Amino acid sequence: MTDELKYILLGLVQGIAEFFPISSSGHTSLLSIIFKIAEKQPLLFMITVHFATTLSTIAVYRHKIMNIITETLIKKNPSQISFAIKLIISAVPVVIMGLLFKTHVNNLFSNSNHIVSYMLILTSLILLISKYAQKRDGQITYKAAILMGVAQSIAIVPGISRSGATITTALFCGVDRKKAAEFSFLMVLLPIFGMTFIEIIELSKINNLNLLPDELKGLLLAFISALLSGWIACKYMIIIVQKNHLNYFGYYCLTIGLVSLFFI
């Protein structure tokens, strides 16, 4: 398999796994080890593909995002202002986690094969218990936003599904399934843009970055692949959450976690 195809496959997996609750960081970390690519700057690769899936989210929810901006800044709609505040609040825990434990997180991405395996098993347990959340039609409350933010901050560890952790948290807070999924996808936008900006600044200070043309090409292919697959996965994930099928992904994560633990 050529390196170009490997990068495309990694981007494809990232796009799907970012929205499906199977941990995008966990899968891309394991595949990077297996394919032996993106090893020189693994964090740069993660930033690239995560930014691609962020753009996928914006593409899918572009009308809702524009409505939030218009209703909040121009029309001063109280309900939309409240919703925007909840999005900001949900971003606080992951920002704190990133600032305080940034070095440790970078080390996790550099030495992550066994960590990913254990965390995928943990993700499977999170998804399996989601089956027991009672179906309710509640709104996103400030409490739910804070707890989802805490879940998102924990999911910074590779192998823990961000969408799985945040959606499951929302379901146990009594939030409507569709609203839980939508908020989970929207709440990641601010942290991703912020972290991407910071990491780009820090990467620009590295003297020995020296990416080869083939590596740059690979990053571009992965970016495009993640963007397109993420757009499709984001649309289908809403349906999956509404049908309460998250537990099936739990069995998948358990299998992948055990296999990778013993064979990678």
Secondary structure, 3 states (H helix, E strand, C coil): CCHHHHHHHHHHHHHHHHHCCCCHHHHHHHHHHHHCCCCCCHHHHHHHHHHHHHHHHHHHCHHHHHHHHHHHHHCCCHHHHHHHHHHHHHHHHHHHHHHHCHHHHHHHHHCCHHHHHHHHHHHHHHHHHHHHCCCCCECCCHHHHHHHHHHHHHCCCCCCCHHHHHHHHHHHCCECHHHHHHHHHHCCHHHHHHHHHHHHHHHHCCCCCCCCHHHHHHHHHHHHHHHHHHHHHHHHHHHHHHCCCHHHHHHHHHHHHHHHHHHC
